[in-house]
Amino acid sequence: MTPHYFLYLATILFAIGLLGITIRKNLFVIYLSIELMLSSVNIILATFSKASNSQDGSIMALLMIAVIASEASIFLAIIVYLYKSTKTIDTETFTNLRNEESI
Amino acid sequence: MLESIIFSILALFLIIGAISMISFKESVYSAISFLLVMIATSGIFALLHQSFLFLAQILVSVGAVVTLSLMIITSINIKKENLPKHRVSFKSVIFSIILISPIISLIFYAISSLDIVFKEVNNSFGTIESIGKTLFSNWILPFEIVSILLLSALIGSIIISKRRLNI
């Protein structure tokens, strides 16, 4: 086993997450895609940590897990708030910043 | 040999879980596919001798993040007519693949030109003891910054869920 397999796998996961953000309109799927991209970065950090025989990459991945947890709490609070006020999770609805008269 | 068989099974689970996550229409099925992805990711960590990361991934990502997402999805109870109306068209998928293919092919090219191999690691690599020693000697400042980040995320989520505003 060389590190390249792990890096290719993480890149494929990152590509799937990016594809999910660009093609879907559901807020939950966008949130899960962001989580998927962050986890693929974690795989890359752990791989380089083992390849260089140093603990620093593992520590960075550990701190990334804390960042993922805080991002999840904020994003889910925003989703609940948006659903309560508009009764939809379609991203086409939230166009306040796109309207030209509001600029 | 055994390592590559386990890696192939985990990679299969990861890719199937990720593709089904972005293609299901119902949010609950997407979250359950994401659970599969997270468990397979912790398996990848175990394959890389990162025993503490494996534990943290199971505890935080599977135990907290996915469970919280499933709880939010089932508690706000989205009706079928409130989901996004239009289907994902074939044209938008092709356009998105064309859009993201340059950066992904660049990353693939960079990985294929890398010249690294896995060295033999000693037994204490990735255990709680050695990670704790490194975390509290060289990485103490990032650790404190992450604690401030978690506190601000706590306060921010409370404030967002308290306010009333009409969009």
Boltz contact constraints between the chains, C-beta under 6 A:
constraints:
  - contact:
      token1: [A, 1]
      token2: [B, 3]
      max_distance: 6.0
  - contact:
      token1: [A, 1]
      token2: [B, 4]
      max_distance: 6.0
  - contact:
      token1: [A, 3]
      token2: [B, 116]
      max_distance: 6.0
  - contact:
      token1: [A, 4]
      token2: [B, 111]
      max_distance: 6.0
  - contact:
      token1: [A, 7]
      token2: [B, 111]
      max_distance: 6.0
  - contact:
      token1: [A, 9]
      token2: [B, 11]
      max_distance: 6.0
  - contact:
      token1: [A, 11]
      token2: [B, 107]
      max_distance: 6.0
  - contact:
      token1: [A, 13]
      token2: [B, 18]
      max_distance: 6.0
  - contact:
      token1: [A, 15]
      token2: [B, 104]
      max_distance: 6.0
  - contact:
      token1: [A, 16]
      token2: [B, 18]
      max_distance: 6.0
  - contact:
      token1: [A, 18]
      token2: [B, 100]
      max_distance: 6.0
  - contact:
      token1: [A, 19]
      token2: [B, 96]
      max_distance: 6.0
  - contact:
      token1: [A, 20]
      token2: [B, 22]
      max_distance: 6.0
  - contact:
      token1: [A, 22]
      token2: [B, 96]
      max_distance: 6.0
  - contact:
      token1: [A, 23]
      token2: [B, 88]
      max_distance: 6.0
  - contact:
      token1: [A, 23]
      token2: [B, 92]
      max_distance: 6.0
  - contact:
      token1: [A, 23]
      token2: [B, 93]
      max_distance: 6.0
  - contact:
      token1: [A, 23]
      token2: [B, 96]
      max_distance: 6.0
  - contact:
      token1: [A, 25]
      token2: [B, 84]
      max_distance: 6.0
  - contact:
      token1: [A, 26]
      token2: [B, 84]
      max_distance: 6.0
  - contact:
      token1: [A, 28]
      token2: [B, 27]
      max_distance: 6.0
  - contact:
      token1: [A, 29]
      token2: [B, 30]
      max_distance: 6.0
  - contact:
      token1: [A, 32]
      token2: [B, 21]
      max_distance: 6.0
  - contact:
      token1: [A, 32]
      token2: [B, 30]
      max_distance: 6.0
  - contact:
      token1: [A, 32]
      token2: [B, 34]
      max_distance: 6.0
  - contact:
      token1: [A, 36]
      token2: [B, 18]
      max_distance: 6.0
  - contact:
      token1: [A, 39]
      token2: [B, 41]
      max_distance: 6.0
  - contact:
      token1: [A, 43]
      token2: [B, 44]
      max_distance: 6.0
  - contact:
      token1: [A, 46]
      token2: [B, 45]
      max_distance: 6.0
  - contact:
      token1: [A, 46]
      token2: [B, 48]
      max_distance: 6.0
  - contact:
      token1: [A, 46]
      token2: [B, 50]
      max_distance: 6.0
  - contact:
      token1: [A, 50]
      token2: [B, 48]
      max_distance: 6.0
  - contact:
      token1: [A, 50]
      token2: [B, 49]
      max_distance: 6.0
  - contact:
      token1: [A, 51]
      token2: [B, 116]
      max_distance: 6.0
  - contact:
      token1: [A, 51]
      token2: [B, 118]
      max_distance: 6.0
  - contact:
      token1: [A, 53]
      token2: [B, 119]
      max_distance: 6.0
  - contact:
      token1: [A, 53]
      token2: [B, 121]
      max_distance: 6.0
  - contact:
      token1: [A, 55]
      token2: [B, 134]
      max_distance: 6.0
  - contact:
      token1: [A, 58]
      token2: [B, 50]
      max_distance: 6.0
  - contact:
      token1: [A, 58]
      token2: [B, 53]
      max_distance: 6.0
  - contact:
      token1: [A, 58]
      token2: [B, 131]
      max_distance: 6.0
  - contact:
      token1: [A, 59]
      token2: [B, 134]
      max_distance: 6.0
  - contact:
      token1: [A, 59]
      token2: [B, 135]
      max_distance: 6.0
  - contact:
      token1: [A, 59]
      token2: [B, 139]
      max_distance: 6.0
  - contact:
      token1: [A, 61]
      token2: [B, 53]
      max_distance: 6.0
  - contact:
      token1: [A, 63]
      token2: [B, 142]
      max_distance: 6.0
  - contact:
      token1: [A, 63]
      token2: [B, 146]
      max_distance: 6.0
  - contact:
      token1: [A, 65]
      token2: [B, 56]
      max_distance: 6.0
  - contact:
      token1: [A, 65]
      token2: [B, 60]
      max_distance: 6.0
  - contact:
      token1: [A, 66]
      token2: [B, 146]
      max_distance: 6.0
  - contact:
      token1: [A, 69]
      token2: [B, 60]
      max_distance: 6.0
  - contact:
      token1: [A, 70]
      token2: [B, 149]
      max_distance: 6.0
  - contact:
      token1: [A, 70]
      token2: [B, 150]
      max_distance: 6.0
  - contact:
      token1: [A, 70]
      token2: [B, 153]
      max_distance: 6.0
  - contact:
      token1: [A, 72]
      token2: [B, 65]
      max_distance: 6.0
  - contact:
      token1: [A, 73]
      token2: [B, 153]
      max_distance: 6.0
  - contact:
      token1: [A, 73]
      token2: [B, 157]
      max_distance: 6.0
  - contact:
      token1: [A, 74]
      token2: [B, 153]
      max_distance: 6.0
  - contact:
      token1: [A, 74]
      token2: [B, 156]
      max_distance: 6.0
  - contact:
      token1: [A, 74]
      token2: [B, 157]
      max_distance: 6.0
  - contact:
      token1: [A, 76]
      token2: [B, 72]
      max_distance: 6.0
  - contact:
      token1: [A, 77]
      token2: [B, 157]
      max_distance: 6.0
  - contact:
      token1: [A, 77]
      token2: [B, 160]
      max_distance: 6.0
  - contact:
      token1: [A, 77]
      token2: [B, 161]
      max_distance: 6.0
  - contact:
      token1: [A, 81]
      token2: [B, 160]
      max_distance: 6.0
  - contact:
      token1: [A, 83]
      token2: [B, 76]
      max_distance: 6.0
  - contact:
      token1: [A, 85]
      token2: [B, 167]
      max_distance: 6.0
  - contact:
      token1: [A, 86]
      token2: [B, 167]
      max_distance: 6.0
  - contact:
      token1: [A, 87]
      token2: [B, 82]
      max_distance: 6.0
  - contact:
      token1: [A, 88]
      token2: [B, 82]
      max_distance: 6.0
  - contact:
      token1: [A, 90]
      token2: [B, 84]
      max_distance: 6.0
